[in-house]
Amino acid sequence: MAEAEAGGDDARCVRLNAERAQALLADVDTLLFDCDGVLWRGETAVPGAPETLTALRARGKRLGFITNNSSKTREAYAEKLRRLGFGGPAGPGGSPEVFGTAYCTALYLRQHLTGSPAPKAYVLGSAALAAELQAVGVACVGVGPDPLQGDGPGAWLDAPLEPDVRAVVVGFDPHFSYMKLTKAVRYLQQPGCLLVGTNMDNRLPLENGRFIAGTGCLVRAVEMAAERQADIIGKPSRFIFDCVSQEYGINPERTVMVGDRLDTDILLGVSCGLKTILTLTGVSSLRDVKSNQESDCMSKKKMVPDFYVDSIADLLPALQG
């Protein structure tokens, strides 16, 4: 799609060429990046992305990484950034740049599960998600496989539940099952039990254009069965940006959000008053942008970035000049 066609009559969503990138970066202190589909696909770095971040660090720019993926701890994401060549602080305290939904979900529960009994959550998610919750004092049950027990619905409903569960947390869970769904609904029938979803992403991009079902599919299943709406932690929820802002002291006017999804990354940036860049290495396309620009729906019109690049490597000429 040609540049003029992408932008249409709206001044937003113009190609970020070297001249525009130099002007933008002169007015920016902080760049916040999504990870999957922006920096890497699966275990492969996007070509030129590590060099771009190295150049940004050399220019004194502060970098932050906001990921909806809850399958790794904050420390594990920091290690992946270093392993794939993106740099960042090393050592036991080397994860302050990373804000994942596992870590931010832990912060949310620490705020909302005060008092007695001691906080405990039923987790449909990974061991990493459970580890982040446990690090702030939230006990976890439910992680790992849980096959159907018994020979019918009556037996499934008679399966024992853990006492004092005060929240059901839904993250990325490759062991998601009907038994887990049944238990989640039973916990949520108990008074005061919270329903928290790490994110609503419907797909997780992998290498070679492939993808798998995302956490949002699992959250929707629990919401439908429980007839409840989950509190969502990840993008485009304001909560995850507040986590970053509280630790970074961000000035929105001097901050850029870089992402590959219009409905999460770009919407978060627009909602929080940040400049926004869409990279075309992940989920959303210029066709999606044009559809949103031409839509009569005001919520879709918000999902339009200020700029777009084919890849974040397109920033390199502006950084090397």
Disulfide bonds with the S-S distance in Angstrom:
none
